[in-house]
């Protein structure tokens, strides 16, 4: 345990590591399981639960509300998705957004299409849901969108405010409240529309200083945004998705060159035993 952790209060430690989230879920799962099997051993059940959390297998087949509840849950789900379906990449298959959602729903039955659409826009920069994407391109865009979802939404609001100020009154840009992180993000153009990179970086840097959710390292944001005088929002997203530093910061996937290697065969689902998903557009007419 680091010195910084020793300096925390008990409440701060519990909040930082989401201990209450896991305790509440463990007890809820135990009570539910006990109804079906009254002879269940509570101590063994709880031991198995927290062992699963530690190993990162605890999000498999869980509801979306749970898999997004903590940063650890999000990385665990990204890892499971990669391990279960990297065979798609090895075989060279290209899938569209609805087909990738079908794969995600095999692991999380209520995984929302909206987040898959956001991921596809990072790769495709438009709403073409039938366009095909490689597994590797989708995976790294998905990692960025899923892990940093709240940050990306709020950054899109900042971008829109800067764009509006530039076009209109040129008033000072107000960083949106961090509480406004739900709902559909504004539609942003990647055409001639762009903002001054320095201005966007300063606003995003200010956001990171107080943001309560995960955000990319400021040094990476600076490196991307200071590399050109102007930036479009989706150009910014694409640069983040391809940045190896983001992959290292999230800390769950190997480098891109190793993403299709067969390692750590501890996930029980195998893409080799999973049929290729059929999108609604590709189903034969009845």
N, C-alpha and C positions, 0 to 999 in steps of 0.2 A: 504494500500500500504506500502510495507516495505521500510526501509531506503535505501537498495540497489537500489530499483527502483527509489527513489527520486534522487539518485546520477547519474542515467543514463542521457545521452543526449536524445533529442527527437528521433533522428535517431536510437540510440541503443534500445530504448524502442519499437519502431515500428518494428524493425528487430527481437527482442527477442520474441515478441508476434505475429509475422506474421500478423500484422494489415493490411499491404498493400495487402497481399494475399487475405484476406477476403474482403477488400473494392473492389478490382478489380473484384473478383468473384461475389460479390453482385451486382455491377453495370452491369456486363455482363449478369447475370441472369435476372435482371430487364429489360434490353433492349430487351432480347430475349422474355421475357414474355409479354412485352408491344406490340410487333409485333402481338402476338396472341390475346391479349386483350387490346385494346387501352385505355380502361377506368380504367385500374389498378391504384390504389393509390400508388404512389412511396413511400410515408412515411410509409404506412402500410406494403408494400412489404418488405422494408428494415428492419422494426421492426420485422417482422416475420422471416426474414432471420437470423438476429443476435440472436433472441430468440432460433431458431433452433440450431445455432452454440453453444450457451451457454448450451443447454440441451443435446447436443451430438447426435442429430438426423439428422444432416445436410449431412452426408455422404451416406445416404440410396439412392441407385440407381444412385449414381454419378459415373463418370468415374474414372479409376484407377489413372490417373495423379493427380486428385484432392484429392482422399482419402489418398494418400501418401505425400501430399504437406507439411503438418505440423505434429508435434508430437501429437497435439490435435486431428487432423483428424484421425490419425492412432489409437489412443486409442479409439476414438468414434466408428470406424469401428470394432475393436476387440470386443467392448462391444455389438454392434448390432449383430455381428455374434454369440456371446455366447448366447444372449437372444433369438434370433430367432430359434436356432437349438439345444439348450441343451436337447430338447426332444429326440434327437438322442442318447445322452448319457443315459438318463433316461430309454429308452427302451432297452438299451444294444446292439444296432446295432453297428457293426463294418464295416467301410467303407474303400475303398482304396483311393489313392490320386486323381484319376480322379473324383470319386464321391464327395470328399470334394471340389474339384474345382467347380463342378456343383452347390453345395450349395453356394459357394462364389459368383458365377456368377449370382445367383438369387438376390444378393445384389449389386453387381458391375459387369455389363455385360461384361466388358473387363478385368476381373481379370486374370493376367497371370498364365499359368500353371507352368512356371519356378519357381515362388516363392512357389507354392504348392509342387513342387518336392523338393526344398530345405528343406521345412518343413518336408516332409516325410523322408528325409535322416537323420534328427536329431532323429526321432523316430526309423527308421529301420536301419540306418547306411549303406544303400546300395541303389541301383536304382530300387528295386523291386516295380514297380508301382501298381502291383496287390495285394500286401500284405495288410492285413487289419489292421486298427488302431482304437483304442477306441476314442471316442469324446474328452475325457479329455486329453489323451496323445497328440492328434493332436492340441487341443486348446492351451495348454501351449507351445508347440513347435512353433506353428503359432505366438503366441504373441511374442516370442523371435525373430523369423526370420523377421516378418513384422516390428516390432517397431525398431529393431536394425540392419536393413538390411545392411546399409552402413558400420557400425562398423564391422559386421561379415565378410563382403567381405574383408575389409582392414586387419582384423586380420588373415584371411586365407592367404593373401599375405605375411604377416609377418612370419607366420608359414612356408610357402613354402621357404622363404628366409633363415630361420634358418636351415631348413632341407637341403637345397642345400649347405649352408656353412659348415654344419657338415659333409656332404658326400664328399665335394670337397675341395675347397681351404681354408676353415675355415676363410674366410675373415670376417670382422665385418659386422653385419647385418644392413642393411639400412632400416629404416622405410619407407614404400611407401608413396608417396604423397597422401594427402587426396582427391585430385581431381580425383584420379583413383578409383572411386567407382562404375563404371558401367560395365556391361558386365558379362560374366559367370565366376564364381570363379573357381580356379583350383581344379582338382579332388585330394582329399587327402585320403590316406589310413588309415584305423583304425586297420590294422594288426600289424605287428612288428614295423612299422614306428612310431616313437615318437620323441619328442624333450625334452631337459631339461626344466623343469617347471620354474625354476628361470629365465633362459634366456628369455623364452617366456613372462613371466610376466613383466620383465623389459622393453621389447620392447613394449608390449601392454600398459603398464603404461605411457611410453613416448608418445605413440599415443594419449592417453586420455587427455594429458595436452594441446593439441592444436586442438583436433578434433572438427570440426564444426557441426557434427551431434550428435544425442543422443548416449550415450554409457553406459554400465552397471557401477554401482558404483565401484570404484577402490578397496574398501574393500572387495567386493564380489569376484572380480577377484583374489585378493590376497588369500582369503580364499580357493578358488577352486584350484588355481595353486600351492599353497604352501602345499597342503595336500598330494602330492605325488612327488617323485623325477623326474618323466617323465610323459608326457601327450601326447595323440594323439589329433588331432584337433577335431574329432567327439566325443571323450570322453569329451573334453572341452565343446562342444556345448550341449551335453546331460546333463552335470552337471549344466550348466546355465539354461537350460529349466526346470529342476526339482527344482531349488533353489527358496525357498519361498521369499528370499530377492529380486529376480528379479521381482517376481509378485508384491511385495510391491513397488518397485522402479517405475514400469510402472504405478501402482496405479489405475487399472481399473477393474480387476477381483477379486472376493472374494478368500479366501483361498481354496485350492484344495478340502478340505472336504465339502465345501459349494457350489461347482461349479454347482451342479445340482438342487439346491433349487429353488423354484418358488418365485422370488422376483421382484419388480419393473416392473409390467406388463404394461409398457408404450410404448413398441414397437408394432406397429400395425401388422407387419407380425408375423405369428405364425407357428412354425415348425409342429404343429398338423394339419395345413391346407396345408402343403407343402408335395407333394409326395416324396417318397424316390428316389433319383437320380439314373439313370441307366447309368452305364459307357459304353463306346464303346465296351469294352470286354464282357459285360454281355448282350448286346442287342441281341435278337434272329435274326438269319439270315433271310433275306427276300427271 
